[in-house]
Amino acid sequence: MAGATVRIAAVGDLHCTRTSQGAFQPLFARVAESAELLLVAGDLTDYGLPDEARVLAREFASLRIPVVGILGNHDFESGKEQEVRQILTDAGVVLLDGDATEMHGIGIAGIKGFGGGFGQRALGPWGEGIIKQFVREAVDEALKLEAALARLRTTHMVALLHYSPVQATVDGEPLEIYPFLGSSRLEEPINRYPVSLVLHGHAHRGQLEARTKSGVRVCNVSMPLLSRTFPDRPPFRVFEVPAGERQSGETPPAHSVPAAAPAREPVSISRGRRAGDAVSS
């Protein structure tokens, strides 16, 4: 796989309903023509209903490329998330939740993530127990992401989330809901490991791209955002990521790499070849 690149299609917030039969066929046909792999960044269903998941499972059946996804907050709405997960898994979708998978030489770590806000304005674990539980959920999701990244042995990693790890890709949403769109705590493990690309959804009115503090590229692939930004194109993005060789053992945090090692560019390989991005046309 040395020297090869993998085309990864990405989209989030499908919000499949009971009446969506056939609605995704044109989109998935274009995805199959454009990429070797599809990543779906949560909110696969609209109300988290098993009937919605069954409709989406039939839609995915037309795809002849692997599909890796995560659940989003909408997939939990009806308390049937385990049944939704099972239906989609039985249909061949690889659903991640604090674990990782390898496809075409690319490592993918996936979590739903959680809210809490960003930077100095992030919610802290102080006061009532319910507030501490809220913060704990974001901390637990960050720990799950770190564990998933540590298990990957590929040269290049993609972090797949529903909630955003940075504020910049939710800018444009009402300020009042920022704390419910993501958390800076999710950024911390991304900065500690050699992640090439971060994909998330959830922020329908956010921004397309930003960077973490360490320079890792973060892309919002929410379908409503892509539909509005590129009205003349199918609402998904395609990223070209170099396929690397597998390493032995667990991947160490980036900060533990010996000083003599070459500096890491966010979406590049050590030979300086950059992972590109093309919006499908």
C-alpha positions, 0 to 999 in steps of 0.5 A: 500500500506504500505510496497509495492514497485512499479516497474517503467519502464523509457525511453526517446528519443523514436523519433518515426517517420512516419515509426516506426509502429511496431518498439516499440512493442518488447520494450513495450512487455518487459516493460509490463512484467517488470513494473507496470508503464511506464515513458517516458522522452520526445522526443516522436516524431522525428519532432513533427509531428501529423502523428508521434504521431499517430504512437506512439499512436498505439504503446502505445495501446498494453501496459496494464500499465499506461503511464506517459510522458512529451514532449521534444524539438523534440516534439516542432520542427514543432509547432504542440506540442498541436496537438501531445499532444492531440493525445497522451492524447486521446490514454490514455497517461498522459502528464505532463507539470508543473502538477502532477499525482499519480500512484500506490501510487507514486507521479510524477511531470513532466516538459519539462525543458529547457537549460541554463547551469550548476553551475557558468557557467550557463547563466545569465539574462544580456544583450540583451533581447533575452538572458533574455528571454532564461534564463526566460524560464528556470526559468519558468520551474523550477517554474512549477516543484516546483508548481507540487511538492508542489501539491503532497501528496504522501510519495515518489515523482518522478520528470520527465524531458526532460532536465537535472537538473545536469551537471554530467549526460550530461558529455560525450556530446560535451562541446559546447552544455552543455548549451542546455542540461539542467540547474542548475535552474531545480535542485533547486526545487528538492533539496527543496522537498522530491524527491526520484528519478529524470528521464530525457533524452535528453543527448544521449551521457551522463552518466547514473547516478548522484546526486543533491547537496542534494543527490537525485538520477538523472538518464539519461534514454535516449534510445540511451544511454541505447542502447549503454550502454547495447547492450544486453538488451532492452533499458529501466530501471526499478526502484523499488520505495516504495509506500507510504501513502497519506499525507494531505495538500500540501507537504512542502519543505524539508527544512521546515521539523521539525528538529526532523524528521528523515533525508531523504535518496534520494531514501529510505523510513523512515524505511530505505528500499531503492528504488532499480534499476534493468536494465531490462534483 
